[in-house]
Amino acid sequence: MEEVIYYLTQENGLRFLNLLEKEYQIYLPQIIGEKGIFCDFGYDLPKTDFRLVKYASSKISDFTLNPYRSIEPLKIFYTLPKEKLNLLDKEERIAILGVKNCDLYSLKIQDYVFLGGEVTDPFYAQRRENTLIVSGDCSAFKEVCFCLALEINPFPEEGFDINFSFLDSGFLVEVGSEKGEKIINDGKDIFSLATTEQISERDKKRREIVKNLNEHIKLHSIPPKNNLQKIVKDGFGSAIWKEEALRCVECGGCNFSCDTCHCFLLSEDRFGNAHERVRLWDACLYANFAKVAGGANPLRYRYQRLRNRYLKKFDFFPENIGLIACCGCGRCIEVCPAKIDIRKILRELSIE
């Protein structure tokens, strides 16, 4: 597909939503409060939280996008926390706006798990097919963001249907798929071709966010991406696992908020007079995560389960598909009541 870059004014943003609404149920980022973690190094970083909610035209008067990722991981739209396994249920067509590059990267892991084997997950496959992803550049970052340490840019370059870049007077719009191209063609009257000056403005803003985020990440001394697999493997016997696990309360928040975590269990629930098979998210920090029918548990102790989480992300996936199963979104840091910080663990493993 030949790359053509478009421009959308701020005033035409609502018309763009009306265009999407004809085919999709829209999910938009909405401010829900300020609960972010304060920066240890004195940076005055934003703490506003965004959540993806269903769009209602009567409740929105201006078109805005989130400057950084929302609180919930993108996987929540593809593998539900709890769901009946009924293939007869029809999936709705949805458009998710404000998706960031960390979330797009995570789909590479989720796609491998649910679509990459000999048998694909029909629920996941149908939802992926029925989703229009409208991503956006990051124009700011939170204290917990560290995507660049994993060589993931704070702006999308692939994996989206449509991408929005913030300009001072509107948005630069890129098309990444046939689904996205159809939307642009249907709304020809609200888009114009981007000028050279507008593209230069976008590129300048991208360079600025990369520079600022890199400066912040350096303060945390996160080891280079290419060293992470060796660091975690060599740190198998490190005392840090037991030290950090002493604070862990086994809430599973890090697993459930993680963009790339994907473990689930199957069970049966009673619905009226019938029992139906259900799928639920599982968490490797739960005590019974690895317990088998005979009672044996190879991950009996909490520190073993904490270590397993890191081995899966930084050893198993690089070994099997050449990708680290962490996107640097920092959600696990933000949600953890024990203040366990993945950046700190990786840093301390690197200096042992």
Sequence and secondary structure as in RCSB ss.txt:
>XXXX:A:sequence
MEEVIYYLTQENGLRFLNLLEKEYQIYLPQIIGEKGIFCDFGYDLPKTDFRLVKYASSKISDFTLNPYRSIEPLK
IFYTLPKEKLNLLDKEERIAILGVKNCDLYSLKIQDYVFLGGEVTDPFYAQRRENTLIVSGDCSAFKEVCFCLAL
EINPFPEEGFDINFSFLDSGFLVEVGSEKGEKIINDGKDIFSLATTEQISERDKKRREIVKNLNEHIKLHSIPPK
NNLQKIVKDGFGSAIWKEEALRCVECGGCNFSCDTCHCFLLSEDRFGNAHERVRLWDACLYANFAKVAGGANPLR
YRYQRLRNRYLKKFDFFPENIGLIACCGCGRCIEVCPAKIDIRKILRELSIE
>XXXX:A:secstr
    EEEEEGGGHHHHHHHHHTT EEEEEEEEEE     TT      EEEEEEE  GGG SS    SS  SS GG
GGTS SEEE  TTS    EEEEEE HHHHHHHHHHHHHHHSSSS  HHHHHHHHTEEEEEE  S   TT  GGGG
T  SS SSS SEEEEE SSEEEEEE SHHHHHHHHHTTTT EE  HHHHHHHHHHHHHHHHHHHHHHHHTT   G
GGHHHHHHHTTT THHHHHHTT     HHHHH SS   EEEEEEEETTEEEEEEEE  TTSTTTT  TTS  TT 
SHHHHHHHHHHIIIIIHHHHHS  S     HHHHH TT   HHHHHHHHHT 
